[in-house]
């Protein structure tokens, strides 16, 4: 029987890594959704809205992203973010989660799952950083721009003219239909980064810390991960080729199903949410 789906609520919890912001909706077993670089928990809005009848859905804002607040010297590497997830769950007294990750959030989720397998009831990975493909070749020009001091100007330009965000030179390749992404969503994603100099520096540090050493370090543990795992991948992703979905399926012994969404791109959780939610429901049974 379906429960009443109350509206999503934004909350904050203090951890050793900072004041972590998150949105939650629903009740029951916890599903934890982890976004990637330049986004925040808003990515998972359709999952929180549609799956809250069967799960307490939580979308966290990573370190250096969204509404999460951290100290100026806080480590923001992907391994530090994986440690933050553990602290976050401890603070909320949550023992196990159905873990779902996308993009660099998928890489962070791999690190968390490998280091804390007892905390993962089930695992779902979408197009994400994997093994030695971190950062992916197609994202390196953005990293170079940020390293050369162009991050604020680029973010401000995309906020001033939302079509710049949707362009082939920016985030357009991450979407199957970039023209359908609302101005409000772009504001939600990017505005927090330029609220203060520290927030901009935090994002710069997050980008500068991209290094495949983090995922290579947990490969052996990933090979012992027995949590029931679903892998869903878009086939038209310039960042994460579908071959990485096969690598994950072969590496994680708990893999139960690997699905390809034909023509989908990296941010399909917000574009093809109906198809994706169906896969999650079936996986969580």
Secondary structure by P-SEA (a helix, b strand, c coil): cccccccccccccccccccccbbbbbbcbbbbbbbccccccccaaaaaaccccccbbbbbbccccccccccccccccaaaaaaaaaaaaaaacccccbbbbcaaaaaaaaaaaaaccccccbbbbcccccccccccccaaaaaaaaaacaaaaaaaaaaaccccccccccccccccccccccaaaaaaccccccccaaaaaaaaaaaaaccaaaaaaaaaaaaacccbbbbbbbcccccccaaaaaaaaacccccccccccccccccccccaaaaaaaaaaaaac
